[in-house]
Amino acid sequence: MMAPENVSPGVRVRLKGLASRPKLNGSVAVVLSPSSEKEAENLSSQGRIKVTGFPVALSVKRNNVVPMFHNRVDWTFSDTRPPLSILDIVQGHLSDIDRCNDLEDAVYDAISQGAPKAPRVWLPHAVSAILNNCSPHCVYFLALDQIGHHFILETHQGLARMYQSYVKDRITLGETDIVIKVTGYTAGEWVAKKLNAACPKMAAAHQRLGGGKVLDYSSLREIVDLLVELQECASQIAEAMVVTAPKDLQAAQAKFEKSFAAGTQANAKSPVALWSEKLLRTPWAAGLISNEIAGDTIIDNPSATEPFHFVIHSALAQKFHRLHAQLTGQEVSAGVYLKILNFYKCERLKEIHEATGMLSAVGWSVIPAQIPH
């Protein structure tokens, strides 16, 4: 049999004839681009191609793959008649949910049949699994708590679907009942094929990632790359906010960092985190607004009780706004910046998982689940 030539990067393939890894025969992978010129030369000289594999990518001969261009993917997870998919559940029973945490809980309950959630994994540690564990039917519950957003990523045989919602709000004109802007969307609106969105950013995000459409591997990689970039950007914003925090808070944080380095504050919340957490609980926090002054983003509260004046420089703020809109389709509120501060250096924090007693990641985390077929 002739080796297939039309297996360019991004093409889904079924593995066959692997003598050294027979358990992988019949599984689905995606052809990857070589990571360097040297790798490309080595693969070419050996008549091999690079494909996804878990935990690491594989190098296989061309005659060990069969291209999959039109194969149908089974997205169902239930034993009911007819079988149901997550998309069916969201469209039929969860369509009115606009709080992202509620959507996560409802979908998890549907596929786990009431089993408690597993401990969360630190997101950067899960990136490889999301991109490389392509063949099985997986659902990833992503918690981006540092920016106040959760969403769900479903992958199967090198393809993906994305589910999310964003709290809906009606902005009125002054003290009147005249609605001038509606923000957010329900889970049902996100998976609808058409979305009546006045906001161009919302329409663009929905067109790329929503509509219940099946996303190819390049779109999956785009989402993962976007998450990595968003996390890095949020971390940089948190550092910038600490620099412009009230002086007494900066001093308390500096003292804490010395104690942490000495090992006496392991897994303790920092003064910055506790201070911003307190602010987020105040009634007036929801009314905070951010202002653009000379391109910089300013979040301030001149009140005598809790005065602060944060400055995020234009390039960093604009990058964050762009990335946030690409993922959610929404503008960044002032409250999001306080959440970023609340999870300052969250990579070094862990929570105790109630059901298992194990450590669970916070800030940027994921619960992976696999659906048997």
C-alpha positions in Angstrom: 0.0 0.0 0.0 1.3 3.5 -0.9 2.1 5.7 2.0 -0.4 8.7 2.2 1.1 12.0 1.0 -1.7 14.3 2.0 -0.9 14.3 5.8 0.0 17.9 6.3 0.0 19.5 9.7 -3.5 19.7 11.2 -4.8 16.7 9.4 -6.5 14.1 11.7 -5.2 10.5 11.2 -5.9 7.1 12.6 -2.9 5.2 13.7 -2.3 1.6 12.5 0.5 -1.0 12.4 2.5 0.3 15.3 4.5 -2.7 16.5 6.2 -0.9 19.4 2.9 0.7 20.7 0.1 -1.7 19.7 -2.3 -0.1 22.2 -2.3 3.0 20.1 -3.5 1.3 17.0 -6.9 2.5 16.0 -6.6 5.7 18.1 -6.8 9.2 16.5 -4.0 11.7 16.3 -3.3 15.0 14.6 -0.3 15.7 12.4 2.0 18.4 14.0 4.5 20.7 12.4 8.2 20.0 13.3 9.3 22.3 16.1 12.6 23.1 14.4 14.5 22.8 11.0 16.6 20.0 12.5 13.6 18.0 13.6 12.1 18.5 10.1 15.2 17.2 8.5 15.4 14.2 10.8 11.7 13.3 10.2 12.1 13.7 6.4 15.2 11.6 6.3 13.5 8.7 8.1 10.2 9.0 6.2 8.3 9.9 9.4 5.9 12.5 10.5 5.2 14.0 13.9 1.7 13.4 15.5 0.0 14.1 18.8 0.5 11.6 21.5 0.1 11.5 25.3 2.1 12.4 27.3 4.4 13.4 24.5 4.2 13.7 20.7 5.1 10.7 18.5 7.2 10.1 15.5 5.6 7.6 13.2 6.1 6.3 9.6 3.8 7.6 7.0 2.4 4.2 6.3 1.3 4.0 10.0 -1.4 6.6 9.5 -4.7 6.8 7.6 -6.0 10.3 7.0 -9.5 11.1 8.4 -11.2 13.8 6.4 -14.9 13.1 6.7 -15.2 10.7 9.7 -18.1 11.5 12.0 -17.3 12.0 15.7 -19.6 10.7 18.4 -20.0 13.5 21.0 -22.6 11.7 23.1 -22.0 10.7 26.7 -25.3 9.2 28.0 -26.9 5.8 27.7 -30.3 7.3 27.2 -32.4 6.8 24.1 -31.6 8.8 22.1 -28.1 9.4 23.5 -27.3 12.9 24.6 -24.3 15.2 24.0 -23.2 18.1 26.1 -24.4 20.4 23.3 -27.9 18.8 23.6 -27.9 19.4 27.4 -26.8 23.0 27.1 -29.4 23.7 24.3 -32.2 21.9 26.0 -31.8 22.3 29.8 -29.1 24.9 30.6 -29.7 27.5 27.9 -30.8 30.2 30.4 -27.7 30.0 32.6 -25.6 33.1 32.4 -23.3 32.6 35.4 -20.2 30.7 34.3 -19.8 28.9 37.7 -23.4 27.6 37.5 -22.8 26.3 33.9 -19.7 24.5 35.0 -21.6 22.8 38.0 -24.6 21.8 35.8 -22.5 20.2 33.0 -20.2 18.5 35.5 -23.3 17.0 37.3 -24.7 15.8 34.0 -21.6 13.9 32.9 -20.5 12.7 36.3 -23.9 11.5 37.5 -23.5 13.3 40.8 -19.9 12.3 41.6 -18.0 15.1 43.5 -15.6 17.2 41.5 -12.0 16.1 41.4 -9.2 18.4 42.7 -8.2 21.1 40.3 -4.9 20.9 38.4 -2.7 24.0 37.8 -3.5 25.0 34.2 0.0 25.2 32.8 0.5 21.6 33.9 -2.6 20.5 31.9 -1.8 22.3 28.6 0.1 19.3 27.2 -2.8 17.0 28.0 -5.3 19.2 26.3 -3.3 19.5 23.1 -1.8 16.0 23.0 -4.5 13.7 24.5 -6.5 13.9 21.3 -8.1 10.5 20.8 -10.3 10.0 23.9 -13.5 12.0 24.6 -12.4 14.5 27.3 -14.0 17.5 29.0 -12.0 20.2 30.6 -13.6 22.5 33.2 -11.3 25.5 33.1 -11.4 28.0 36.1 -9.8 31.3 35.3 -10.6 32.7 38.7 -7.9 35.4 38.5 -10.0 37.1 35.7 -13.4 35.9 37.1 -14.3 33.5 34.3 -15.0 29.7 33.9 -15.6 27.8 30.6 -15.7 24.3 29.3 -13.6 22.7 26.6 -14.7 19.4 25.1 -12.2 17.4 22.9 -12.6 14.2 20.9 -10.5 12.7 18.1 -8.6 15.9 17.4 -11.6 18.2 17.4 -13.2 20.4 20.1 -16.3 22.3 21.2 -16.4 25.2 23.6 -19.1 26.2 26.1 -19.3 29.4 28.1 -21.6 32.1 29.5 -21.1 35.5 30.9 -23.3 37.4 33.4 -25.9 39.4 31.6 -26.4 43.0 32.6 -28.4 46.0 31.3 -26.8 49.3 31.4 -29.3 52.2 31.6 -29.1 55.9 30.8 -28.6 57.7 34.1 -31.4 57.2 36.5 -33.9 56.2 33.7 -35.1 52.8 32.6 -33.7 53.4 29.1 -31.4 50.5 28.2 -28.4 51.7 26.3 -26.3 48.5 26.4 -26.7 44.9 27.2 -23.6 42.9 28.1 -23.1 39.2 28.6 -24.8 36.1 27.2 -26.4 32.9 28.3 -25.0 29.4 27.6 -27.8 28.9 25.1 -27.0 32.2 23.3 -23.3 31.1 23.1 -24.1 27.8 21.4 -26.8 29.3 19.1 -25.9 29.3 15.5 -26.8 33.0 15.2 -26.2 35.6 18.0 -27.9 39.0 18.0 -24.9 40.9 19.3 -24.6 44.6 19.0 -21.0 44.4 20.3 -18.5 43.6 17.4 -16.1 41.9 19.9 -18.9 39.6 21.1 -19.9 38.8 17.5 -16.3 38.0 16.6 -15.7 35.7 19.6 -19.0 33.8 18.8 -18.2 33.5 15.2 -14.7 32.0 15.9 -15.4 29.8 18.9 -19.2 29.7 19.6 -22.3 28.5 17.8 -21.9 24.9 19.1 -19.6 24.4 16.1 -17.0 21.7 15.9 -13.5 23.4 16.1 -10.5 21.9 14.4 -7.1 21.3 16.0 -5.8 24.8 15.0 -8.7 26.4 16.8 -8.0 24.2 19.9 -4.4 25.3 19.9 -5.5 28.9 19.4 -7.7 28.7 22.6 -4.8 27.1 24.6 -2.3 29.7 23.4 -4.8 32.4 24.3 -5.1 31.0 27.8 -1.3 30.9 28.3 -1.0 34.5 27.0 -3.9 35.7 29.2 -2.4 34.2 32.3 1.0 35.8 31.6 -0.7 39.1 31.0 -2.8 38.9 34.2 0.4 38.2 36.2 2.1 41.2 34.7 -1.0 43.4 35.5 -1.0 42.1 39.1 2.7 43.1 39.5 1.9 46.6 38.0 -1.0 47.1 40.5 1.1 46.1 43.5 3.7 48.8 42.5 0.9 51.4 42.5 -0.9 50.0 45.6 -1.2 52.1 48.8 2.2 52.5 50.5 1.2 50.7 53.7 -0.1 47.8 51.6 3.2 47.7 49.6 5.2 47.6 52.9 3.0 44.8 54.3 3.5 42.8 51.1 7.2 43.3 51.1 7.4 42.0 54.7 5.2 39.0 53.7 7.5 38.2 50.7 10.5 38.0 53.0 8.7 35.6 55.4 7.5 33.5 52.4 11.1 33.2 51.1 12.1 32.1 54.5 9.4 29.4 54.4 7.3 30.7 57.3 4.3 31.8 55.1 3.8 28.7 52.9 0.3 28.6 51.3 -0.8 31.7 53.2 -2.7 34.5 51.5 -0.7 37.6 51.1 -1.7 41.1 52.4 -2.4 42.1 48.8 -4.8 39.1 48.3 -6.5 39.7 51.7 -6.9 43.5 51.0 -8.4 43.0 47.5 -10.6 40.2 48.8 -12.1 42.6 51.4 -12.7 45.2 48.7 -14.5 42.7 46.5 -16.9 42.0 49.3 -17.9 45.7 49.8 -21.2 46.9 48.3 -19.6 49.6 46.3 -17.0 47.4 44.6 -19.5 46.4 41.8 -19.9 50.1 41.0 -16.2 50.7 40.4 -15.3 51.9 36.9 -12.0 52.0 35.1 -10.9 55.1 33.2 -8.7 55.6 30.2 -6.3 58.5 30.7 -3.6 59.1 28.1 -4.0 55.5 27.1 -3.4 54.1 30.6 -6.1 52.3 32.5 -6.9 53.9 35.9 -8.9 52.2 38.7 -9.2 54.4 41.7 -11.3 55.1 44.8 -10.7 58.5 46.3 -12.8 57.6 49.4 -11.2 58.4 52.7 -11.9 54.9 54.1 -10.3 52.8 51.3 -8.3 55.1 49.0 -6.4 53.6 46.1 -5.2 54.6 42.7 -4.0 51.8 40.3 -2.3 52.5 37.0 -1.9 49.9 34.3 0.1 51.3 31.4 -1.5 51.4 28.0 0.4 48.7 26.1 -0.3 46.1 28.9 -3.9 47.2 29.4 -4.7 47.1 25.7 -3.1 43.7 25.3 -5.2 42.3 28.2 -8.4 43.9 26.9 -7.7 42.3 23.4 -7.0 38.9 24.8 -10.0 39.0 27.2 -12.3 40.0 24.3 -11.0 37.3 22.1 -11.9 34.7 24.7 -15.1 36.0 26.2 -16.3 38.7 23.7 -16.7 41.1 26.6 -15.1 44.3 27.9 -13.0 44.2 31.0 -14.7 45.7 34.1 -12.9 47.4 37.0 -13.9 44.4 39.2 -11.8 42.1 37.0 -8.7 44.1 37.9 -9.5 43.6 41.6 -9.8 39.9 41.0 -6.4 39.9 39.3 -4.9 41.5 42.4 -6.9 39.1 44.6 -5.0 36.1 43.0 -1.6 37.8 43.0 1.0 35.0 42.7 -1.7 32.4 42.8 0.7 29.8 41.4 2.1 29.3 44.9 -1.3 28.8 46.5 -3.3 25.6 47.0 -6.7 24.8 48.6 -7.6 21.6 50.4 -10.1 19.7 48.3 -13.1 18.9 50.5 -14.0 15.5 49.1 -10.5 14.0 49.0 -8.3 16.1 51.3 -5.9 16.5 48.4 -4.3 19.9 47.3 -6.2 21.7 44.6 -4.9 24.5 42.4 -6.4 28.0 42.4 -6.3 31.0 40.1 -5.8 29.2 36.8 -6.9 25.6 37.0 -8.7 22.8 35.3 -10.6 19.7 36.2 -10.1 17.1 33.5 -12.7 14.4 32.9 -12.8 11.5 30.4 -16.0 10.1 28.9 -15.8 6.4 28.1 -17.0 5.1 24.7 
